[in-house]
Amino acid sequence: MIYPDLELEIPADLGRVHFVGIGGSGMSGIARMMHQAGVRVTGSDRSANYSTVALEELGIPVAIGHDAENVGDADTLVVTGALWQDNPEYQRALATGMPVLHRSQALAWLARGKRVVSIAGAHGKTTSTGMVVTGLHGVGADPSFVNGGIIESLGVSSGPGTDELFVIEADESDKSFLLYDTAVALITNVDPEHLDFYGSREAFMQAFVDFARGARELVVISADDPGALEVLAELRADSDAANGPAIRTFGETADADVRILAIDDSGPVRFTVEIDGARHEAQLSVYGRHNAVNAVGSLAVLTGLGFEAAAALAAIAEFGGTKRRFEFHAEVGGVRVYDDYAHHPTEVAALLESARAVVGEGRLIAIHQPHLYSRTSMFHREFAEALESGADHTVVLAVDGAREDPVPEVTGALVSNDFVDADRVAYRPEWQDAADYLAEFAKPGDVMVTMSCGTVYRIIPQVVEALRGRFEVADQ
């Protein structure tokens, strides 16, 4: 893995830029923005996906597979943090002395001179970024933005705007969220993770304190989340707090500045919010209690920027979701198949809770791909608890190690073995075996949902084909 050098001075002129790992959700958005800003951009990735195809349609050359020759005549290399150190394009840049920027530094370069709204948190930041961007468009603003997922209503994860605002999904995994010249910070929650990088919970928490302290105008922070409350206490204890950013809290807690009074998550989520002494009703287009909280945090940002509450709330309610956030893919034989990015126990629990609203009389079947050996080793018990509590049945796949070297003793069986009721889980590391098992297990009315920030969405065609084989044969 490649971490950003937070002390590196970013060149004012990047020249021609080559992106290694250009197909990633964040990388593709930054590449698109640079291209739209007139920078000559090329890129490469290990495999093609919808992002690489979209970039090529814009006129950005994308090489599939990594080779030193892909760098061509580029002046600057931009890399994703998930890159292996021995990547030939990265090694070519090091050998020739070419400037190498982490993706977060490329994003900081794009946002220079803008009024930056940085949205951070262990969970909910992609959705909250989408809600803030959707809300700003709805009240007549035209922000630039880079999100970690495609905003469904816009069809893109990034876009240039004409006004001073620049909305960023700010990544805490490697401290890169400290790079941005943040004016307004939104902290959705502070659930310690990425301890393989930070080394301790204390270091992780301190990074969020530093992020909040770095906001020039306003910090919007959860009043419900225990970790966020620790950060909030540090902010309020600062000796120079009077000279720091304003603080606005949100959540269900009675003393929250922007407070949720009632949530109905039996369908697309409805809620009442109290802000500045007035109450407003809202109905979103998305499901789940957690999305009501995300919406209220986004409302606190928009009103903190000076927009009127009722108009801002109505605009946020138009948010239709982001790609890979409970995204519907197919229905075969009455079995519906969804995909979600959930990759932490807290996210898994929230996803399964919200998915219940669409299941009806059927069963909820989770397809869990453990992501990273380190995360699986650290949280396998918590994953098992969330899956067993929230789903009627779970299929656990092999670990997607992504950027990490394999750890033989860390497998998906760590998760499945932690289930109290072994009949409610099946460990199927081979994808075709998993797809066949799911097709045989499924009944009309069931909802299946794949979950991971890894490659699990690629199993969906196999699952759909297996379902068709079963139900089409049965119908004949």
ABEGO torsion letter per residue (X at the ends): XBBBBAABBBBABAEBBBBBGAABAAAAAAAAAAAAAGBBBBBBBABBBAAAAAAAAAGBBBBBEBBAAAAEABABBBBBAABBAABAAAAAAAAAGBBBBBAAAAAAAAABGBBBBBBBEABGAAAAAAAAAAAAAAAGBBBBBBBABBBAAAGBABBBBABABBBBBBBAAAGAAAABBBABBBBABBBBBGAAAAGBAAAAAAAAAAAAAABAABBBBBAABAAAAAAAAAAAABAAAAABBBBBBBEABAABABBBABBBAABBBBBBBBBGGBBBBBBBABBEAAAAAAAAAAAAAAAAAGBBAAAAAAAAAABAEBBGBGBBABBBGGBBBBBBABABAAAAAAAAAAAAAAAEABBBBBBBBBBEAAAAAAAAAAAAAAAAAABABBBBBBBBAEABBBBAABBAAAAAAABABAAABBBBABAAAAAAAAAAABBBGBBBBBBEABAAAAAAAAAAAAAAAAAAAAAX
